[in-house]
Amino acid sequence: MHLYQNGMDLTLVSQWLGHLNLETTQIYAHADTEHKRAAIAAATPSDTPLYSKLNPERFTVNDEEILKRLVGLR
């Protein structure tokens, strides 16, 4: 997963692991939120209105903030 998440092509990961079929590797390959965000950012042209909303810091939350929100759910 670390190789895949850091940009290594899944086909190469599959070969490196010795899997005969790419489908075997895909069972274990799950894109995390950051991987998905990076893919969307790479696919979004910079001249579209959506591009300005791709700031990942908009969605950065610290544990203290999460705890305060969860306490409010009582």
N, CA, C, O and CB atoms as a CASP TS submission, in Angstrom:
PFRMAT TS
TARGET T0000
AUTHOR 0000-0000-0000
METHOD Language model
MODEL 1
PARENT N/A
ATOM      1  N   MET     1       0.820  -1.191   0.000  1.00  0.00           N
ATOM      2  CA  MET     1       0.000   0.000   0.000  1.00  0.00           C
ATOM      3  C   MET     1       0.863   1.254   0.000  1.00  0.00           C
ATOM      4  O   MET     1       0.525   2.232  -0.666  1.00  0.00           O
ATOM      5  CB  MET     1      -0.932  -0.001   1.198  1.00  0.00           C
ATOM      6  N   HIS     2       1.964   1.242   0.730  1.00  0.00           N
ATOM      7  CA  HIS     2       2.809   2.438   0.778  1.00  0.00           C
ATOM      8  C   HIS     2       3.395   2.756  -0.599  1.00  0.00           C
ATOM      9  O   HIS     2       3.476   3.921  -0.988  1.00  0.00           O
ATOM     10  CB  HIS     2       3.942   2.252   1.802  1.00  0.00           C
ATOM     11  N   LEU     3       3.797   1.733  -1.322  1.00  0.00           N
ATOM     12  CA  LEU     3       4.325   1.957  -2.673  1.00  0.00           C
ATOM     13  C   LEU     3       3.239   2.533  -3.567  1.00  0.00           C
ATOM     14  O   LEU     3       3.471   3.507  -4.283  1.00  0.00           O
ATOM     15  CB  LEU     3       4.875   0.642  -3.277  1.00  0.00           C
ATOM     16  N   TYR     4       2.070   1.943  -3.526  1.00  0.00           N
ATOM     17  CA  TYR     4       0.947   2.381  -4.344  1.00  0.00           C
ATOM     18  C   TYR     4       0.533   3.809  -3.985  1.00  0.00           C
ATOM     19  O   TYR     4       0.302   4.629  -4.874  1.00  0.00           O
ATOM     20  CB  TYR     4      -0.241   1.426  -4.174  1.00  0.00           C
ATOM     21  N   GLN     5       0.439   4.110  -2.689  1.00  0.00           N
ATOM     22  CA  GLN     5       0.028   5.432  -2.251  1.00  0.00           C
ATOM     23  C   GLN     5       1.069   6.496  -2.565  1.00  0.00           C
ATOM     24  O   GLN     5       0.748   7.683  -2.624  1.00  0.00           O
ATOM     25  CB  GLN     5      -0.254   5.417  -0.776  1.00  0.00           C
ATOM     26  N   ASN     6       2.308   6.078  -2.764  1.00  0.00           N
ATOM     27  CA  ASN     6       3.355   7.042  -3.090  1.00  0.00           C
ATOM     28  C   ASN     6       3.657   7.098  -4.579  1.00  0.00           C
ATOM     29  O   ASN     6       4.704   7.596  -4.992  1.00  0.00           O
ATOM     30  CB  ASN     6       4.614   6.708  -2.334  1.00  0.00           C
ATOM     31  N   GLY     7       2.731   6.584  -5.383  1.00  0.00           N
ATOM     32  CA  GLY     7       2.815   6.797  -6.815  1.00  0.00           C
ATOM     33  C   GLY     7       3.263   5.633  -7.671  1.00  0.00           C
ATOM     34  O   GLY     7       3.282   5.754  -8.896  1.00  0.00           O
ATOM     35  N   MET     8       3.626   4.509  -7.072  1.00  0.00           N
ATOM     36  CA  MET     8       4.042   3.376  -7.889  1.00  0.00           C
ATOM     37  C   MET     8       2.810   2.776  -8.564  1.00  0.00           C
ATOM     38  O   MET     8       1.780   2.567  -7.923  1.00  0.00           O
ATOM     39  CB  MET     8       4.784   2.307  -7.030  1.00  0.00           C
ATOM     40  N   ASP     9       2.923   2.509  -9.830  1.00  0.00           N
ATOM     41  CA  ASP     9       1.833   1.919 -10.589  1.00  0.00           C
ATOM     42  C   ASP     9       1.451   0.570  -9.984  1.00  0.00           C
ATOM     43  O   ASP     9       2.321  -0.214  -9.605  1.00  0.00           O
ATOM     44  CB  ASP     9       2.226   1.759 -12.072  1.00  0.00           C
ATOM     45  N   LEU    10       0.153   0.304  -9.894  1.00  0.00           N
ATOM     46  CA  LEU    10      -0.331  -0.926  -9.270  1.00  0.00           C
ATOM     47  C   LEU    10       0.157  -2.174  -9.999  1.00  0.00           C
ATOM     48  O   LEU    10       0.348  -3.221  -9.382  1.00  0.00           O
ATOM     49  CB  LEU    10      -1.847  -0.922  -9.222  1.00  0.00           C
ATOM     50  N   THR    11       0.357  -2.064 -11.306  1.00  0.00           N
ATOM     51  CA  THR    11       0.883  -3.199 -12.071  1.00  0.00           C
ATOM     52  C   THR    11       2.290  -3.556 -11.601  1.00  0.00           C
ATOM     53  O   THR    11       2.621  -4.734 -11.472  1.00  0.00           O
ATOM     54  CB  THR    11       0.890  -2.881 -13.580  1.00  0.00           C
ATOM     55  N   LEU    12       3.114  -2.550 -11.346  1.00  0.00           N
ATOM     56  CA  LEU    12       4.465  -2.797 -10.849  1.00  0.00           C
ATOM     57  C   LEU    12       4.446  -3.377  -9.441  1.00  0.00           C
ATOM     58  O   LEU    12       5.239  -4.261  -9.116  1.00  0.00           O
ATOM     59  CB  LEU    12       5.277  -1.509 -10.868  1.00  0.00           C
ATOM     60  N   VAL    13       3.537  -2.876  -8.607  1.00  0.00           N
ATOM     61  CA  VAL    13       3.401  -3.425  -7.256  1.00  0.00           C
ATOM     62  C   VAL    13       3.025  -4.899  -7.346  1.00  0.00           C
ATOM     63  O   VAL    13       3.573  -5.730  -6.621  1.00  0.00           O
ATOM     64  CB  VAL    13       2.338  -2.637  -6.437  1.00  0.00           C
ATOM     65  N   SER    14       2.103  -5.218  -8.224  1.00  0.00           N
ATOM     66  CA  SER    14       1.657  -6.594  -8.412  1.00  0.00           C
ATOM     67  C   SER    14       2.807  -7.502  -8.834  1.00  0.00           C
ATOM     68  O   SER    14       2.962  -8.605  -8.310  1.00  0.00           O
ATOM     69  CB  SER    14       0.543  -6.649  -9.449  1.00  0.00           C
ATOM     70  N   GLN    15       3.605  -7.034  -9.778  1.00  0.00           N
ATOM     71  CA  GLN    15       4.758  -7.820 -10.240  1.00  0.00           C
ATOM     72  C   GLN    15       5.791  -7.975  -9.131  1.00  0.00           C
ATOM     73  O   GLN    15       6.357  -9.053  -8.957  1.00  0.00           O
ATOM     74  CB  GLN    15       5.404  -7.160 -11.471  1.00  0.00           C
ATOM     75  N   TRP    16       6.036  -6.912  -8.387  1.00  0.00           N
ATOM     76  CA  TRP    16       7.020  -6.934  -7.314  1.00  0.00           C
ATOM     77  C   TRP    16       6.615  -7.932  -6.233  1.00  0.00           C
ATOM     78  O   TRP    16       7.470  -8.594  -5.644  1.00  0.00           O
ATOM     79  CB  TRP    16       7.187  -5.534  -6.712  1.00  0.00           C
ATOM     80  N   LEU    17       5.303  -8.040  -5.970  1.00  0.00           N
ATOM     81  CA  LEU    17       4.801  -8.978  -4.971  1.00  0.00           C
ATOM     82  C   LEU    17       4.730 -10.410  -5.490  1.00  0.00           C
ATOM     83  O   LEU    17       4.537 -11.350  -4.719  1.00  0.00           O
ATOM     84  CB  LEU    17       3.437  -8.544  -4.502  1.00  0.00           C
ATOM     85  N   GLY    18       4.887 -10.568  -6.804  1.00  0.00           N
ATOM     86  CA  GLY    18       4.847 -11.906  -7.394  1.00  0.00           C
ATOM     87  C   GLY    18       3.451 -12.425  -7.658  1.00  0.00           C
ATOM     88  O   GLY    18       3.254 -13.629  -7.819  1.00  0.00           O
ATOM     89  N   HIS    19       2.470 -11.518  -7.705  1.00  0.00           N
ATOM     90  CA  HIS    19       1.098 -11.940  -8.001  1.00  0.00           C
ATOM     91  C   HIS    19       0.975 -12.263  -9.489  1.00  0.00           C
ATOM     92  O   HIS    19       1.474 -11.527 -10.340  1.00  0.00           O
ATOM     93  CB  HIS    19       0.076 -10.836  -7.593  1.00  0.00           C
ATOM     94  N   LEU    20       0.316 -13.355  -9.780  1.00  0.00           N
ATOM     95  CA  LEU    20       0.120 -13.732 -11.176  1.00  0.00           C
ATOM     96  C   LEU    20      -0.926 -12.860 -11.857  1.00  0.00           C
ATOM     97  O   LEU    20      -0.832 -12.595 -13.056  1.00  0.00           O
ATOM     98  CB  LEU    20      -0.285 -15.190 -11.272  1.00  0.00           C
ATOM     99  N   ASN    21      -1.908 -12.420 -11.106  1.00  0.00           N
ATOM    100  CA  ASN    21      -2.995 -11.611 -11.654  1.00  0.00           C
ATOM    101  C   ASN    21      -3.081 -10.273 -10.933  1.00  0.00           C
ATOM    102  O   ASN    21      -2.934 -10.212  -9.712  1.00  0.00           O
ATOM    103  CB  ASN    21      -4.335 -12.359 -11.549  1.00  0.00           C
ATOM    104  N   LEU    22      -3.315  -9.212 -11.678  1.00  0.00           N
ATOM    105  CA  LEU    22      -3.480  -7.886 -11.101  1.00  0.00           C
ATOM    106  C   LEU    22      -4.671  -7.864 -10.142  1.00  0.00           C
ATOM    107  O   LEU    22      -4.663  -7.121  -9.160  1.00  0.00           O
ATOM    108  CB  LEU    22      -3.663  -6.837 -12.210  1.00  0.00           C
ATOM    109  N   GLU    23      -5.682  -8.667 -10.420  1.00  0.00           N
ATOM    110  CA  GLU    23      -6.872  -8.716  -9.576  1.00  0.00           C
ATOM    111  C   GLU    23      -6.526  -9.115  -8.143  1.00  0.00           C
ATOM    112  O   GLU    23      -7.178  -8.666  -7.201  1.00  0.00           O
ATOM    113  CB  GLU    23      -7.891  -9.692 -10.158  1.00  0.00           C
ATOM    114  N   THR    24      -5.510  -9.950  -7.974  1.00  0.00           N
ATOM    115  CA  THR    24      -5.083 -10.346  -6.634  1.00  0.00           C
ATOM    116  C   THR    24      -4.574  -9.137  -5.866  1.00  0.00           C
ATOM    117  O   THR    24      -4.892  -8.969  -4.689  1.00  0.00           O
ATOM    118  CB  THR    24      -3.995 -11.432  -6.706  1.00  0.00           C
ATOM    119  N   THR    25      -3.798  -8.308  -6.513  1.00  0.00           N
ATOM    120  CA  THR    25      -3.252  -7.106  -5.872  1.00  0.00           C
ATOM    121  C   THR    25      -4.367  -6.111  -5.576  1.00  0.00           C
ATOM    122  O   THR    25      -4.337  -5.434  -4.548  1.00  0.00           O
ATOM    123  CB  THR    25      -2.175  -6.451  -6.765  1.00  0.00           C
ATOM    124  N   GLN    26      -5.341  -6.017  -6.458  1.00  0.00           N
ATOM    125  CA  GLN    26      -6.433  -5.059  -6.280  1.00  0.00           C
ATOM    126  C   GLN    26      -7.266  -5.362  -5.037  1.00  0.00           C
ATOM    127  O   GLN    26      -7.909  -4.465  -4.492  1.00  0.00           O
ATOM    128  CB  GLN    26      -7.329  -5.054  -7.508  1.00  0.00           C
ATOM    129  N   ILE    27      -7.261  -6.601  -4.589  1.00  0.00           N
ATOM    130  CA  ILE    27      -7.986  -6.951  -3.371  1.00  0.00           C
ATOM    131  C   ILE    27      -7.452  -6.148  -2.192  1.00  0.00           C
ATOM    132  O   ILE    27      -8.209  -5.744  -1.310  1.00  0.00           O
ATOM    133  CB  ILE    27      -7.877  -8.462  -3.086  1.00  0.00           C
ATOM    134  N   TYR    28      -6.140  -5.921  -2.186  1.00  0.00           N
ATOM    135  CA  TYR    28      -5.485  -5.259  -1.065  1.00  0.00           C
ATOM    136  C   TYR    28      -5.282  -3.760  -1.271  1.00  0.00           C
ATOM    137  O   TYR    28      -4.936  -3.051  -0.326  1.00  0.00           O
ATOM    138  CB  TYR    28      -4.164  -5.906  -0.811  1.00  0.00           C
ATOM    139  N   ALA    29      -5.489  -3.276  -2.476  1.00  0.00           N
ATOM    140  CA  ALA    29      -5.207  -1.878  -2.794  1.00  0.00           C
ATOM    141  C   ALA    29      -6.441  -1.019  -2.535  1.00  0.00           C
ATOM    142  O   ALA    29      -7.408  -1.049  -3.295  1.00  0.00           O
ATOM    143  CB  ALA    29      -4.750  -1.733  -4.261  1.00  0.00           C
ATOM    144  N   HIS    30      -6.388  -0.270  -1.468  1.00  0.00           N
ATOM    145  CA  HIS    30      -7.478   0.638  -1.130  1.00  0.00           C
ATOM    146  C   HIS    30      -6.931   2.054  -1.117  1.00  0.00           C
ATOM    147  O   HIS    30      -5.954   2.347  -0.428  1.00  0.00           O
ATOM    148  CB  HIS    30      -8.121   0.272   0.243  1.00  0.00           C
ATOM    149  N   ALA    31      -7.557   2.916  -1.872  1.00  0.00           N
ATOM    150  CA  ALA    31      -7.111   4.310  -1.904  1.00  0.00           C
ATOM    151  C   ALA    31      -7.604   5.024  -0.657  1.00  0.00           C
ATOM    152  O   ALA    31      -8.797   5.000  -0.355  1.00  0.00           O
ATOM    153  CB  ALA    31      -7.619   5.030  -3.182  1.00  0.00           C
ATOM    154  N   ASP    32      -6.690   5.658   0.069  1.00  0.00           N
ATOM    155  CA  ASP    32      -7.112   6.436   1.229  1.00  0.00           C
ATOM    156  C   ASP    32      -7.601   7.807   0.760  1.00  0.00           C
ATOM    157  O   ASP    32      -7.540   8.124  -0.428  1.00  0.00           O
ATOM    158  CB  ASP    32      -5.948   6.582   2.256  1.00  0.00           C
ATOM    159  N   THR    33      -8.077   8.600   1.685  1.00  0.00           N
ATOM    160  CA  THR    33      -8.646   9.899   1.346  1.00  0.00           C
ATOM    161  C   THR    33      -7.644  10.795   0.642  1.00  0.00           C
ATOM    162  O   THR    33      -7.993  11.474  -0.323  1.00  0.00           O
ATOM    163  CB  THR    33      -9.155  10.583   2.589  1.00  0.00           C
ATOM    164  N   GLU    34      -6.415  10.806   1.108  1.00  0.00           N
ATOM    165  CA  GLU    34      -5.393  11.651   0.492  1.00  0.00           C
ATOM    166  C   GLU    34      -5.110  11.218  -0.941  1.00  0.00           C
ATOM    167  O   GLU    34      -4.918  12.060  -1.818  1.00  0.00           O
ATOM    168  CB  GLU    34      -4.105  11.613   1.315  1.00  0.00           C
ATOM    169  N   HIS    35      -5.084   9.923  -1.180  1.00  0.00           N
ATOM    170  CA  HIS    35      -4.844   9.389  -2.523  1.00  0.00           C
ATOM    171  C   HIS    35      -5.973   9.829  -3.467  1.00  0.00           C
ATOM    172  O   HIS    35      -5.724  10.214  -4.609  1.00  0.00           O
ATOM    173  CB  HIS    35      -4.734   7.831  -2.486  1.00  0.00           C
ATOM    174  N   LYS    36      -7.195   9.767  -2.981  1.00  0.00           N
ATOM    175  CA  LYS    36      -8.345  10.185  -3.781  1.00  0.00           C
ATOM    176  C   LYS    36      -8.294  11.683  -4.064  1.00  0.00           C
ATOM    177  O   LYS    36      -8.557  12.120  -5.184  1.00  0.00           O
ATOM    178  CB  LYS    36      -9.656   9.824  -3.067  1.00  0.00           C
ATOM    179  N   ARG    37      -7.947  12.483  -3.019  1.00  0.00           N
ATOM    180  CA  ARG    37      -7.859  13.920  -3.192  1.00  0.00           C
ATOM    181  C   ARG    37      -6.807  14.295  -4.225  1.00  0.00           C
ATOM    182  O   ARG    37      -7.030  15.171  -5.062  1.00  0.00           O
ATOM    183  CB  ARG    37      -7.551  14.587  -1.869  1.00  0.00           C
ATOM    184  N   ALA    38      -5.660  13.629  -4.163  1.00  0.00           N
ATOM    185  CA  ALA    38      -4.583  13.908  -5.115  1.00  0.00           C
ATOM    186  C   ALA    38      -5.001  13.552  -6.543  1.00  0.00           C
ATOM    187  O   ALA    38      -4.663  14.268  -7.486  1.00  0.00           O
ATOM    188  CB  ALA    38      -3.316  13.131  -4.728  1.00  0.00           C
ATOM    189  N   ALA    39      -5.732  12.452  -6.704  1.00  0.00           N
ATOM    190  CA  ALA    39      -6.200  12.051  -8.034  1.00  0.00           C
ATOM    191  C   ALA    39      -7.186  13.070  -8.600  1.00  0.00           C
ATOM    192  O   ALA    39      -7.137  13.400  -9.785  1.00  0.00           O
ATOM    193  CB  ALA    39      -6.855  10.662  -7.974  1.00  0.00           C
ATOM    194  N   ILE    40      -8.075  13.561  -7.750  1.00  0.00           N
ATOM    195  CA  ILE    40      -9.038  14.576  -8.196  1.00  0.00           C
ATOM    196  C   ILE    40      -8.308  15.861  -8.567  1.00  0.00           C
ATOM    197  O   ILE    40      -8.623  16.486  -9.579  1.00  0.00           O
ATOM    198  CB  ILE    40     -10.094  14.855  -7.096  1.00  0.00           C
ATOM    199  N   ALA    41      -7.337  16.255  -7.751  1.00  0.00           N
ATOM    200  CA  ALA    41      -6.572  17.474  -8.031  1.00  0.00           C
ATOM    201  C   ALA    41      -5.824  17.348  -9.352  1.00  0.00           C
ATOM    202  O   ALA    41      -5.765  18.304 -10.125  1.00  0.00           O
ATOM    203  CB  ALA    41      -5.584  17.768  -6.889  1.00  0.00           C
ATOM    204  N   ALA    42      -5.256  16.183  -9.614  1.00  0.00           N
ATOM    205  CA  ALA    42      -4.509  15.969 -10.856  1.00  0.00           C
ATOM    206  C   ALA    42      -5.423  15.987 -12.080  1.00  0.00           C
ATOM    207  O   ALA    42      -4.991  16.343 -13.176  1.00  0.00           O
ATOM    208  CB  ALA    42      -3.756  14.644 -10.793  1.00  0.00           C
ATOM    209  N   ALA    43      -6.680  15.604 -11.890  1.00  0.00           N
ATOM    210  CA  ALA    43      -7.613  15.527 -13.015  1.00  0.00           C
ATOM    211  C   ALA    43      -8.416  16.811 -13.219  1.00  0.00           C
ATOM    212  O   ALA    43      -9.183  16.908 -14.177  1.00  0.00           O
ATOM    213  CB  ALA    43      -8.560  14.373 -12.809  1.00  0.00           C
ATOM    214  N   THR    44      -8.253  17.792 -12.342  1.00  0.00           N
ATOM    215  CA  THR    44      -9.029  19.030 -12.431  1.00  0.00           C
ATOM    216  C   THR    44      -8.194  20.131 -13.072  1.00  0.00           C
ATOM    217  O   THR    44      -7.160  20.516 -12.526  1.00  0.00           O
ATOM    218  CB  THR    44      -9.518  19.471 -11.035  1.00  0.00           C
ATOM    219  N   PRO    45      -8.623  20.639 -14.214  1.00  0.00           N
ATOM    220  CA  PRO    45      -7.887  21.723 -14.869  1.00  0.00           C
ATOM    221  C   PRO    45      -7.851  22.975 -13.984  1.00  0.00           C
ATOM    222  O   PRO    45      -8.823  23.290 -13.298  1.00  0.00           O
ATOM    223  CB  PRO    45      -8.525  22.055 -16.232  1.00  0.00           C
ATOM    224  N   SER    46      -6.727  23.673 -14.011  1.00  0.00           N
ATOM    225  CA  SER    46      -6.560  24.853 -13.158  1.00  0.00           C
ATOM    226  C   SER    46      -7.422  26.035 -13.580  1.00  0.00           C
ATOM    227  O   SER    46      -7.557  26.996 -12.822  1.00  0.00           O
ATOM    228  CB  SER    46      -5.121  25.270 -13.153  1.00  0.00           C
ATOM    229  N   ASP    47      -8.005  25.986 -14.770  1.00  0.00           N
ATOM    230  CA  ASP    47      -8.826  27.108 -15.239  1.00  0.00           C
ATOM    231  C   ASP    47     -10.322  26.909 -14.975  1.00  0.00           C
ATOM    232  O   ASP    47     -11.147  27.641 -15.521  1.00  0.00           O
ATOM    233  CB  ASP    47      -8.602  27.318 -16.722  1.00  0.00           C
ATOM    234  N   THR    48     -10.678  25.917 -14.137  1.00  0.00           N
ATOM    235  CA  THR    48     -12.086  25.696 -13.809  1.00  0.00           C
ATOM    236  C   THR    48     -12.387  26.245 -12.422  1.00  0.00           C
ATOM    237  O   THR    48     -11.483  26.329 -11.591  1.00  0.00           O
ATOM    238  CB  THR    48     -12.438  24.193 -13.884  1.00  0.00           C
ATOM    239  N   PRO    49     -13.636  26.622 -12.152  1.00  0.00           N
ATOM    240  CA  PRO    49     -14.007  27.137 -10.827  1.00  0.00           C
ATOM    241  C   PRO    49     -13.768  26.124  -9.705  1.00  0.00           C
ATOM    242  O   PRO    49     -13.491  26.519  -8.572  1.00  0.00           O
ATOM    243  CB  PRO    49     -15.465  27.550 -10.828  1.00  0.00           C
ATOM    244  N   LEU    50     -13.867  24.849  -9.996  1.00  0.00           N
ATOM    245  CA  LEU    50     -13.670  23.815  -8.990  1.00  0.00           C
ATOM    246  C   LEU    50     -12.241  23.791  -8.460  1.00  0.00           C
ATOM    247  O   LEU    50     -12.009  23.403  -7.315  1.00  0.00           O
ATOM    248  CB  LEU    50     -14.026  22.464  -9.565  1.00  0.00           C
ATOM    249  N   TYR    51     -11.298  24.196  -9.273  1.00  0.00           N
ATOM    250  CA  TYR    51      -9.889  24.123  -8.893  1.00  0.00           C
ATOM    251  C   TYR    51      -9.590  24.907  -7.611  1.00  0.00           C
ATOM    252  O   TYR    51      -8.777  24.472  -6.795  1.00  0.00           O
ATOM    253  CB  TYR    51      -9.022  24.643 -10.027  1.00  0.00           C
ATOM    254  N   SER    52     -10.234  26.047  -7.432  1.00  0.00           N
ATOM    255  CA  SER    52      -9.985  26.871  -6.243  1.00  0.00           C
ATOM    256  C   SER    52     -10.507  26.214  -4.965  1.00  0.00           C
ATOM    257  O   SER    52     -10.116  26.607  -3.866  1.00  0.00           O
ATOM    258  CB  SER    52     -10.630  28.243  -6.414  1.00  0.00           C
ATOM    259  N   LYS    53     -11.374  25.231  -5.096  1.00  0.00           N
ATOM    260  CA  LYS    53     -11.945  24.555  -3.932  1.00  0.00           C
ATOM    261  C   LYS    53     -11.161  23.298  -3.541  1.00  0.00           C
ATOM    262  O   LYS    53     -11.558  22.590  -2.616  1.00  0.00           O
ATOM    263  CB  LYS    53     -13.392  24.188  -4.210  1.00  0.00           C
ATOM    264  N   LEU    54     -10.068  23.017  -4.225  1.00  0.00           N
ATOM    265  CA  LEU    54      -9.308  21.797  -3.977  1.00  0.00           C
ATOM    266  C   LEU    54      -8.273  21.939  -2.859  1.00  0.00           C
ATOM    267  O   LEU    54      -7.438  21.051  -2.691  1.00  0.00           O
ATOM    268  CB  LEU    54      -8.621  21.373  -5.239  1.00  0.00           C
ATOM    269  N   ASN    55      -8.305  23.006  -2.110  1.00  0.00           N
ATOM    270  CA  ASN    55      -7.350  23.239  -1.042  1.00  0.00           C
ATOM    271  C   ASN    55      -7.512  22.174   0.048  1.00  0.00           C
ATOM    272  O   ASN    55      -8.527  22.174   0.745  1.00  0.00           O
ATOM    273  CB  ASN    55      -7.530  24.655  -0.453  1.00  0.00           C
ATOM    274  N   PRO    56      -6.544  21.271   0.213  1.00  0.00           N
ATOM    275  CA  PRO    56      -6.694  20.187   1.189  1.00  0.00           C
ATOM    276  C   PRO    56      -6.726  20.688   2.630  1.00  0.00           C
ATOM    277  O   PRO    56      -7.235  19.992   3.508  1.00  0.00           O
ATOM    278  CB  PRO    56      -5.566  19.192   1.029  1.00  0.00           C
ATOM    279  N   GLU    57      -6.201  21.864   2.886  1.00  0.00           N
ATOM    280  CA  GLU    57      -6.207  22.390   4.248  1.00  0.00           C
ATOM    281  C   GLU    57      -7.609  22.768   4.707  1.00  0.00           C
ATOM    282  O   GLU    57      -7.850  22.926   5.904  1.00  0.00           O
ATOM    283  CB  GLU    57      -5.293  23.596   4.345  1.00  0.00           C
ATOM    284  N   ARG    58      -8.536  22.915   3.761  1.00  0.00           N
ATOM    285  CA  ARG    58      -9.937  23.169   4.124  1.00  0.00           C
ATOM    286  C   ARG    58     -10.490  22.025   4.958  1.00  0.00           C
ATOM    287  O   ARG    58     -11.379  22.227   5.785  1.00  0.00           O
ATOM    288  CB  ARG    58     -10.799  23.368   2.862  1.00  0.00           C
ATOM    289  N   PHE    59      -9.971  20.836   4.745  1.00  0.00           N
ATOM    290  CA  PHE    59     -10.517  19.640   5.369  1.00  0.00           C
ATOM    291  C   PHE    59      -9.621  19.069   6.458  1.00  0.00           C
ATOM    292  O   PHE    59      -9.851  17.957   6.932  1.00  0.00           O
ATOM    293  CB  PHE    59     -10.759  18.598   4.328  1.00  0.00           C
ATOM    294  N   THR    60      -8.604  19.820   6.857  1.00  0.00           N
ATOM    295  CA  THR    60      -7.723  19.369   7.923  1.00  0.00           C
ATOM    296  C   THR    60      -8.400  19.629   9.259  1.00  0.00           C
ATOM    297  O   THR    60      -8.780  20.758   9.567  1.00  0.00           O
ATOM    298  CB  THR    60      -6.344  20.079   7.850  1.00  0.00           C
ATOM    299  N   VAL    61      -8.544  18.588  10.036  1.00  0.00           N
ATOM    300  CA  VAL    61      -9.208  18.695  11.326  1.00  0.00           C
ATOM    301  C   VAL    61      -8.296  18.087  12.374  1.00  0.00           C
ATOM    302  O   VAL    61      -7.737  17.009  12.172  1.00  0.00           O
ATOM    303  CB  VAL    61     -10.601  17.993  11.313  1.00  0.00           C
ATOM    304  N   ASN    62      -8.145  18.789  13.508  1.00  0.00           N
ATOM    305  CA  ASN    62      -7.332  18.202  14.562  1.00  0.00           C
ATOM    306  C   ASN    62      -8.213  17.421  15.524  1.00  0.00           C
ATOM    307  O   ASN    62      -9.433  17.579  15.517  1.00  0.00           O
ATOM    308  CB  ASN    62      -6.546  19.287  15.312  1.00  0.00           C
ATOM    309  N   ASP    63      -7.609  16.590  16.340  1.00  0.00           N
ATOM    310  CA  ASP    63      -8.370  15.734  17.254  1.00  0.00           C
ATOM    311  C   ASP    63      -9.221  16.535  18.231  1.00  0.00           C
ATOM    312  O   ASP    63     -10.335  16.131  18.563  1.00  0.00           O
ATOM    313  CB  ASP    63      -7.428  14.834  18.024  1.00  0.00           C
ATOM    314  N   GLU    64      -8.702  17.666  18.691  1.00  0.00           N
ATOM    315  CA  GLU    64      -9.444  18.499  19.641  1.00  0.00           C
ATOM    316  C   GLU    64     -10.773  18.953  19.040  1.00  0.00           C
ATOM    317  O   GLU    64     -11.807  18.931  19.709  1.00  0.00           O
ATOM    318  CB  GLU    64      -8.603  19.722  20.056  1.00  0.00           C
ATOM    319  N   GLU    65     -10.736  19.362  17.781  1.00  0.00           N
ATOM    320  CA  GLU    65     -11.957  19.814  17.106  1.00  0.00           C
ATOM    321  C   GLU    65     -12.946  18.660  16.958  1.00  0.00           C
ATOM    322  O   GLU    65     -14.146  18.844  17.164  1.00  0.00           O
ATOM    323  CB  GLU    65     -11.623  20.411  15.722  1.00  0.00           C
ATOM    324  N   ILE    66     -12.462  17.497  16.611  1.00  0.00           N
ATOM    325  CA  ILE    66     -13.330  16.326  16.463  1.00  0.00           C
ATOM    326  C   ILE    66     -13.972  15.973  17.803  1.00  0.00           C
ATOM    327  O   ILE    66     -15.171  15.700  17.862  1.00  0.00           O
ATOM    328  CB  ILE    66     -12.530  15.118  15.914  1.00  0.00           C
ATOM    329  N   LEU    67     -13.192  15.976  18.866  1.00  0.00           N
ATOM    330  CA  LEU    67     -13.727  15.656  20.191  1.00  0.00           C
ATOM    331  C   LEU    67     -14.822  16.636  20.602  1.00  0.00           C
ATOM    332  O   LEU    67     -15.840  16.229  21.163  1.00  0.00           O
ATOM    333  CB  LEU    67     -12.605  15.661  21.232  1.00  0.00           C
ATOM    334  N   LYS    68     -14.625  17.910  20.330  1.00  0.00           N
ATOM    335  CA  LYS    68     -15.642  18.905  20.674  1.00  0.00           C
ATOM    336  C   LYS    68     -16.938  18.635  19.919  1.00  0.00           C
ATOM    337  O   LYS    68     -18.026  18.755  20.482  1.00  0.00           O
ATOM    338  CB  LYS    68     -15.135  20.324  20.367  1.00  0.00           C
ATOM    339  N   ARG    69     -16.822  18.273  18.653  1.00  0.00           N
ATOM    340  CA  ARG    69     -18.017  17.975  17.850  1.00  0.00           C
ATOM    341  C   ARG    69     -18.728  16.729  18.365  1.00  0.00           C
ATOM    342  O   ARG    69     -19.954  16.708  18.466  1.00  0.00           O
ATOM    343  CB  ARG    69     -17.640  17.788  16.371  1.00  0.00           C
ATOM    344  N   LEU    70     -17.959  15.691  18.692  1.00  0.00           N
ATOM    345  CA  LEU    70     -18.546  14.449  19.158  1.00  0.00           C
ATOM    346  C   LEU    70     -19.228  14.622  20.510  1.00  0.00           C
ATOM    347  O   LEU    70     -20.282  14.031  20.745  1.00  0.00           O
ATOM    348  CB  LEU    70     -17.485  13.372  19.246  1.00  0.00           C
ATOM    349  N   VAL    71     -18.656  15.411  21.388  1.00  0.00           N
ATOM    350  CA  VAL    71     -19.269  15.667  22.697  1.00  0.00           C
ATOM    351  C   VAL    71     -20.619  16.347  22.512  1.00  0.00           C
ATOM    352  O   VAL    71     -21.548  16.112  23.285  1.00  0.00           O
ATOM    353  CB  VAL    71     -18.340  16.540  23.582  1.00  0.00           C
ATOM    354  N   GLY    72     -20.727  17.182  21.499  1.00  0.00           N
ATOM    355  CA  GLY    72     -21.978  17.887  21.229  1.00  0.00           C
ATOM    356  C   GLY    72     -23.069  17.000  20.681  1.00  0.00           C
ATOM    357  O   GLY    72     -24.203  17.456  20.542  1.00  0.00           O
ATOM    358  N   LEU    73     -22.777  15.746  20.363  1.00  0.00           N
ATOM    359  CA  LEU    73     -23.778  14.841  19.789  1.00  0.00           C
ATOM    360  C   LEU    73     -24.637  14.151  20.850  1.00  0.00           C
ATOM    361  O   LEU    73     -25.551  13.404  20.503  1.00  0.00           O
ATOM    362  CB  LEU    73     -23.092  13.793  18.942  1.00  0.00           C
ATOM    363  N   ARG    74     -24.365  14.383  22.114  1.00  0.00           N
ATOM    364  CA  ARG    74     -25.116  13.686  23.173  1.00  0.00           C
ATOM    365  C   ARG    74     -26.588  13.867  23.082  1.00  0.00           C
ATOM    366  O   ARG    74     -27.329  13.335  23.909  1.00  0.00           O
ATOM    367  CB  ARG    74     -24.672  14.140  24.502  1.00  0.00           C
TER
END
